[in-house]
Amino acid sequence: MSPLYSQLIQVREKLQLLLSRHEDAVKKIQQLSRENEKLKQQLAQSQEKTATLSEQVDALRIGSLALDADSKKELEKRINLYLKEIDKCMALLKT
């Protein structure tokens, strides 16, 4: 065998090895991409669930407070102020 032929065979073997490694890397990237998307979805669901639970905790705290008459009136005033502000914002958004 000539030295040139044996070098050509070595180059061919190395090229085949590189192609095989490339295919493996592409498959790994695809797998990691799918896993990443799945984890993103799980994170979004967890964040949504956390927000819902936080709202429920706040509602339970407010509901469990033993408010006297003055505190209840103050809370009602604050809620009404918030509602007015929300109505103003909604009106601005409609225009």
C-alpha positions, -999 to +999 in steps of 0.1 A: +000+000+000+012+034-008+016+060+020-009+082+003-035+055+002-030+047+039-033+084+048-065+085+028-079+056+047-070+072+080-087+105+069-118+085+059-119+067+093-115+100+111-142+116+090-166+087+098-158+091+135-165+128+133-198+122+115-208+097+141-200+121+169-218+149+152-249+127+149-247+118+186-243+155+194-273+165+173-294+138+190-283+149+225-291+186+216-326+175+205-331+155+237-320+184+258-342+208+239-372+187+245-363+183+282-358+221+284-393+228+269-408+203+293-391+219+323-402+254+311-438+241+310-435+226+345-420+259+358-449+279+343-474+255+359-456+258+392-455+295+391-492+296+382-500+273+411-479+293+435-497+325+425-531+308+430-521+294+463-507+328+474-541+344+465-559+318+485-537+323+515-543+361+513-580+355+510-580+331+540-560+356+561-585+384+553-614+361+560-600+349+592-593+383+606-616+393+634-622+429+624-640+454+645-665+477+629-640+505+624-615+482+607-642+468+585-653+503+573-616+512+567-612+480+547-643+487+527-631+522+519-597+509+507-614+483+486-637+509+471-607+531+463-590+502+446-621+495+426-624+531+415-588+531+404-593+499+385-624+514+368-603+545+358-576+523+344-601+503+324-617+534+310-582+547+299-575+514+282-608+515+263-599+549+248 
